Amino acid sequence: MSLMSKANQLDPLAPRPNLDFSKGVRGKYANLLKQGTNVVLIAPDLLDTFPDSASVNEALRGLKKIAARSIRPAPRSRKTASTSQ
């Protein structure tokens, strides 16, 4: 096998003459994807802590409870520069 033919086989954007898309329906599964599927990539260093979606959801629910209970500090009054000395 030559180097060029091997490169064409591995190229994901190479034309696919054996695939027939003439009966394909554009957007057939678009509504299913819109129904609340969110994909989030977990950093590799967190995979041992969050191995699946259930552990991520549990942690986020706990964080949400903590955030709801925490009291926002009162805004500090700003000191303005005094014009009289």
N, C-alpha and C positions, 0 to 999 in steps of 0.2 A: 504494500500500500504506500503510495507516495505521500509526501508531507502535505501537499495541497488537498488531496482527497480526504485526508484525516482532518484537516482544518475545517473543511466544509461540513463534515459529519458532526463536529463538535459545536459549530456555530449555531446558537439558538435563533438567530435572525435569518438564517439561510432559508431560501424558498422550500416549501414542503409540497412537492407535486402530488404526493399520494393522499393529501388531506383535502376533503371536499367540504367547503363552507357554504355552498350554494343554498342549502336548506337551513342554515343557521339563523337564529332570531337574535337581533341586537337587543341587549338589555334584558334578556330572559330572566336572569337571576338578580337583577338590580334591586328590586323591591325586597328580596330576602336579605340582601346585604344592608339595606337601609334600616332594617327592623331592630337595630340596637346591638349590632355586633361591633365591639370596639377591640381592636388588636393593639396591644401594648407590648413593646419589647422590653424584657427584663435584662438589666446589665448582668454580665456573666458572674460578677462577684456577689450578686444577690440571689443567684439560683439555688444555693444551698438553703437559704432562709425562706424563699418563696418558690418552691418547686412546681406549684400548679396554681390555677386560677382561684381555687378555693382559699388557699393561704393568702393570696394577694387581697381578695375580697374581705377576708376576716380582718386583716391588718388595716385596710382602708376604712372599714366600719368602725373599728376601735379609734382610729385617728379622727374620724368624723365626730364621734361622741366626745372625745377630749376637746376638740376645737369648739364644739357647741357649748361645753361647760366653762371654757376659759372666758374670763372677763376681759374685754378690751380696755386697756388703760385709758383714763381720761386724757384728752389732748392737753398738752402743756400750753400755758399762755406764752405768747411770744413777747420777749422784751424788745421794746422799740428804743432806738437811740434817743437819748434825751437831748433836747435842743438847749435847755438852760444848763449852765455850768456853775 
